[in-house]
Structure formats: structure tokens, C-alpha cells
């Protein structure tokens, strides 16, 4: 996974940031509260949520992102922001490998659990529970419950006259897995300049099954939100 997102990192913010930030802002307005110990951003990606969390909180934000290509964008986003830099600590490994204990009272984990199989999810959830103080809040996105063959377009944007577009195709793989294929295109004057693709394999979980995984890790579910968001307390 440390080498994954080598293609997606280039296009993620341009094509997906607007939608992601709208969802993130709404969820943080509702669930963030006022952290007093610290914040965990697990699967920080390009740092979109990391930046928001650092600006909304006066505590340390632990940004956990093992993929080097995404982490490069995250660090570039933070560069030069003197008011944010002292409060963001970037971790270049999986959360289950960090050994964090009691460093936060709020944890944020979107677009991450679907990439882990059941044993890795269990390890990640246990690590999140250890990293949170008792009573700490976790906002986490469930893995999808089912996979149906599908294709959807990503938002398109013009940059210097070039048109950047993308699409994601979903393919079921057996009974409990899914494959997402992201395609990115750059066109100029109606002609294709280049096309890049990247494939991600994911794992399915029922809602009750994931709630049971949370409970086994030491969490109590206290709420839900969209899309596929579970809110739990340590």
C-alpha cells in the first residue's frame, strides 16, 4: 500500500476535493466537538481533512498516511502554513504499526476501512481504541455492504484550457470483495492527451458485522451519518 495511489495522487484533489470537502465539513460540524487531547486522521490521503482539523482544533493532529504519493501532496498542502505546521504530526506507517496510546479524544477515518480485510480491520480498530482516551469519539466510514457492477463519472474541471475528467468502475469479486478501477483523462481541443488508470481492491462487511468488529475493539456505537458513517465512543 505504501506504493499505491501513485496515479490517483495527481488527480485526487482536482477531481474529488470539492465533493469530499462538502461531506467533511458537514460531518465535522456535527461530530467534531472541541477536542482537548488530540486528533487522529487515519488514512489522511492528500491532507484535505488534516488541514481542516488543524484549523478547527488547538491540539495536535496525527495524520496517518502510509502511501508516499498521497503523503507528498499532504506535506505540500501544509507547507508554508506557519499557523498549522506546529500542530500536525505526519505518520508514514499504518495506524496498527504506530503504537499510539492515549494521544487523542477524536479520531477520523474515512475511505480507509474498505481497503482492509477483516483481520487488518480488527488490528486497525484495536489500534484506534488504544490511541483514543476513554470516552474518545471515532467517526469511521464502514466498508460497503454489497458490490454491484457500476460506473460513474467523477466531476470534470478545466485547467489551462485542458479538460480533466475521470470515472470509477465497480466490479464485484467473489462474495465479499470489490474492485474499483479509476480512470483519469486529460483532453485538449477535443483530443485525448493522456489517460491513466489505477485499480484498488476492497472488502465488504455487513453493518451488523462491522458494528460487532467495533464492539470487539472496545467501541460503543452512538450514532450514524451519511455516507455509511458510524460514530462510536471508546
C-alpha angles and dihedrals in degrees: 000000000000087000096041123106090040088136100030095053091071095054105028101092096040096050104028111022096089093057094039094051092050091054093042094050092050093048094046091049089056105036112020100081114170112313113209102180107037145295132248120208103188114192090017093177113179092352100255093136092033091061093048092048093050091051093048098044135057093207134082116285113211106208109198113195122148096180108095095206094054091042090055090059091045092054092046090052091054096042114116095011097122093179093055106035097076091057102048123082115186119211117198097199140068114284091242090059097051102073093216114173127190095338099132146033094198128048128187122196119167130160091008115088093063089064093059129077119228097273093047091047090052091051092047093048092049089050091050090051091051092047092053124074117234108286092024117146127236123198107192135167115230121230111256115277095219141007124224126178105263144150128203135175122240119224113279127223137186118231119182089338093308119117116228115198137163146179138198124214122199122208126180113233111198121312101312109023138075135195124212120198115196118198122191126191136188117199132184123194089346095307124113111246097181143338129207130185137192130185127211127189118214141184131232128224133177118242092244091045093053091046087054090051089053091050092049089054092052103266131129117208110234103168150351136222141171136314095034092303124163122193115203139171127225 
